[in-house]
């Protein structure tokens, strides 16, 4: 009878230990989920910044191209004006 009681106590201790490990694992899982969520939010933020930068680069490139074209047109106009004045 005493032996059966000791076995029961040992099994209860094993069960408590397993439950504690399970609880620890659950906490670690939640911590990992939070890290993953934070990482995904950071990735989204970086993607948005990258997209904004790409749009800015496109606009700048377009403005630069327009400015060059305008400068070329003005140089042409000056050349024609000088030719016409002579």
PAZABA-716315 format. One record per residue (C-alpha): residue in one letter; z, y, x; residue number from 1. Coordinates in steps of 0.2 Angstrom, whole numbers, plus 5000, padded with zeros to 4 digits. Layout:
BEGIN
<site><residuo>A</residuo><w>Z</w><v>Y</v><u>X</u><num>NUM</num></site>
...
***
This chain:
BEGIN
<site><residuo>X</residuo><w>5000</w><v>5000</v><u>5000</u><num>1</num></site>
<site><residuo>X</residuo><w>5005</w><v>5012</v><u>5014</u><num>2</num></site>
<site><residuo>X</residuo><w>4988</w><v>5008</v><u>5023</u><num>3</num></site>
<site><residuo>X</residuo><w>4978</w><v>5012</v><u>5007</u><num>4</num></site>
<site><residuo>X</residuo><w>4987</w><v>5028</v><u>5006</u><num>5</num></site>
<site><residuo>X</residuo><w>4984</w><v>5032</v><u>5024</u><num>6</num></site>
<site><residuo>X</residuo><w>4965</w><v>5028</v><u>5021</u><num>7</num></site>
<site><residuo>X</residuo><w>4965</w><v>5040</v><u>5006</u><num>8</num></site>
<site><residuo>X</residuo><w>4972</w><v>5054</v><u>5016</u><num>9</num></site>
<site><residuo>X</residuo><w>4960</w><v>5051</v><u>5030</u><num>10</num></site>
<site><residuo>X</residuo><w>4945</w><v>5051</v><u>5018</u><num>11</num></site>
<site><residuo>X</residuo><w>4952</w><v>5067</v><u>5010</u><num>12</num></site>
<site><residuo>X</residuo><w>4953</w><v>5075</v><u>5027</u><num>13</num></site>
<site><residuo>X</residuo><w>4935</w><v>5070</v><u>5031</u><num>14</num></site>
<site><residuo>X</residuo><w>4930</w><v>5077</v><u>5014</u><num>15</num></site>
<site><residuo>X</residuo><w>4939</w><v>5094</v><u>5018</u><num>16</num></site>
<site><residuo>X</residuo><w>4931</w><v>5094</v><u>5035</u><num>17</num></site>
<site><residuo>X</residuo><w>4914</w><v>5091</v><u>5028</u><num>18</num></site>
<site><residuo>X</residuo><w>4916</w><v>5104</v><u>5014</u><num>19</num></site>
<site><residuo>X</residuo><w>4921</w><v>5117</v><u>5028</u><num>20</num></site>
<site><residuo>X</residuo><w>4905</w><v>5113</v><u>5037</u><num>21</num></site>
<site><residuo>X</residuo><w>4895</w><v>5115</v><u>5022</u><num>22</num></site>
<site><residuo>X</residuo><w>4903</w><v>5131</v><u>5018</u><num>23</num></site>
<site><residuo>X</residuo><w>4900</w><v>5137</v><u>5036</u><num>24</num></site>
<site><residuo>X</residuo><w>4882</w><v>5131</v><u>5034</u><num>25</num></site>
<site><residuo>X</residuo><w>4880</w><v>5141</v><u>5018</u><num>26</num></site>
<site><residuo>X</residuo><w>4886</w><v>5157</v><u>5026</u><num>27</num></site>
<site><residuo>X</residuo><w>4874</w><v>5154</v><u>5041</u><num>28</num></site>
<site><residuo>X</residuo><w>4860</w><v>5152</v><u>5029</u><num>29</num></site>
<site><residuo>X</residuo><w>4864</w><v>5167</v><u>5019</u><num>30</num></site>
<site><residuo>X</residuo><w>4865</w><v>5177</v><u>5036</u><num>31</num></site>
<site><residuo>X</residuo><w>4848</w><v>5170</v><u>5041</u><num>32</num></site>
<site><residuo>X</residuo><w>4841</w><v>5175</v><u>5024</u><num>33</num></site>
<site><residuo>X</residuo><w>4848</w><v>5193</v><u>5026</u><num>34</num></site>
<site><residuo>X</residuo><w>4840</w><v>5194</v><u>5044</u><num>35</num></site>
<site><residuo>X</residuo><w>4823</w><v>5188</v><u>5037</u><num>36</num></site>
<site><residuo>X</residuo><w>4824</w><v>5200</v><u>5023</u><num>37</num></site>
<site><residuo>X</residuo><w>4828</w><v>5214</v><u>5035</u><num>38</num></site>
<site><residuo>X</residuo><w>4814</w><v>5209</v><u>5047</u><num>39</num></site>
<site><residuo>X</residuo><w>4801</w><v>5208</v><u>5032</u><num>40</num></site>
<site><residuo>X</residuo><w>4807</w><v>5226</v><u>5027</u><num>41</num></site>
<site><residuo>X</residuo><w>4804</w><v>5232</v><u>5045</u><num>42</num></site>
<site><residuo>X</residuo><w>4787</w><v>5223</v><u>5046</u><num>43</num></site>
<site><residuo>X</residuo><w>4782</w><v>5232</v><u>5029</u><num>44</num></site>
<site><residuo>X</residuo><w>4788</w><v>5249</v><u>5036</u><num>45</num></site>
<site><residuo>X</residuo><w>4778</w><v>5246</v><u>5052</u><num>46</num></site>
<site><residuo>X</residuo><w>4763</w><v>5241</v><u>5043</u><num>47</num></site>
<site><residuo>X</residuo><w>4764</w><v>5257</v><u>5032</u><num>48</num></site>
<site><residuo>X</residuo><w>4766</w><v>5267</v><u>5048</u><num>49</num></site>
<site><residuo>X</residuo><w>4751</w><v>5259</v><u>5056</u><num>50</num></site>
<site><residuo>X</residuo><w>4741</w><v>5262</v><u>5040</u><num>51</num></site>
<site><residuo>X</residuo><w>4745</w><v>5280</v><u>5040</u><num>52</num></site>
<site><residuo>X</residuo><w>4741</w><v>5282</v><u>5059</u><num>53</num></site>
<site><residuo>X</residuo><w>4724</w><v>5273</v><u>5056</u><num>54</num></site>
<site><residuo>X</residuo><w>4720</w><v>5285</v><u>5042</u><num>55</num></site>
<site><residuo>X</residuo><w>4726</w><v>5300</v><u>5053</u><num>56</num></site>
<site><residuo>X</residuo><w>4714</w><v>5294</v><u>5067</u><num>57</num></site>
<site><residuo>X</residuo><w>4700</w><v>5292</v><u>5055</u><num>58</num></site>
<site><residuo>X</residuo><w>4702</w><v>5309</v><u>5048</u><num>59</num></site>
<site><residuo>X</residuo><w>4704</w><v>5316</v><u>5066</u><num>60</num></site>
<site><residuo>X</residuo><w>4688</w><v>5307</v><u>5072</u><num>61</num></site>
<site><residuo>X</residuo><w>4679</w><v>5314</v><u>5056</u><num>62</num></site>
<site><residuo>X</residuo><w>4685</w><v>5331</v><u>5060</u><num>63</num></site>
<site><residuo>X</residuo><w>4680</w><v>5330</v><u>5078</u><num>64</num></site>
<site><residuo>X</residuo><w>4663</w><v>5324</v><u>5073</u><num>65</num></site>
<site><residuo>X</residuo><w>4661</w><v>5338</v><u>5061</u><num>66</num></site>
<site><residuo>X</residuo><w>4667</w><v>5350</v><u>5074</u><num>67</num></site>
<site><residuo>X</residuo><w>4654</w><v>5344</v><u>5087</u><num>68</num></site>
<site><residuo>X</residuo><w>4640</w><v>5345</v><u>5074</u><num>69</num></site>
<site><residuo>X</residuo><w>4645</w><v>5362</v><u>5070</u><num>70</num></site>
<site><residuo>X</residuo><w>4645</w><v>5367</v><u>5088</u><num>71</num></site>
<site><residuo>X</residuo><w>4628</w><v>5359</v><u>5091</u><num>72</num></site>
<site><residuo>X</residuo><w>4621</w><v>5368</v><u>5076</u><num>73</num></site>
<site><residuo>X</residuo><w>4628</w><v>5385</v><u>5082</u><num>74</num></site>
<site><residuo>X</residuo><w>4621</w><v>5382</v><u>5099</u><num>75</num></site>
<site><residuo>X</residuo><w>4604</w><v>5378</v><u>5091</u><num>76</num></site>
<site><residuo>X</residuo><w>4605</w><v>5394</v><u>5080</u><num>77</num></site>
<site><residuo>X</residuo><w>4610</w><v>5405</v><u>5096</u><num>78</num></site>
<site><residuo>X</residuo><w>4595</w><v>5397</v><u>5105</u><num>79</num></site>
<site><residuo>X</residuo><w>4583</w><v>5401</v><u>5091</u><num>80</num></site>
<site><residuo>X</residuo><w>4590</w><v>5418</v><u>5088</u><num>81</num></site>
<site><residuo>X</residuo><w>4588</w><v>5422</v><u>5107</u><num>82</num></site>
<site><residuo>X</residuo><w>4570</w><v>5415</v><u>5106</u><num>83</num></site>
<site><residuo>X</residuo><w>4566</w><v>5426</v><u>5091</u><num>84</num></site>
<site><residuo>X</residuo><w>4573</w><v>5442</v><u>5099</u><num>85</num></site>
<site><residuo>X</residuo><w>4562</w><v>5440</v><u>5114</u><num>86</num></site>
***
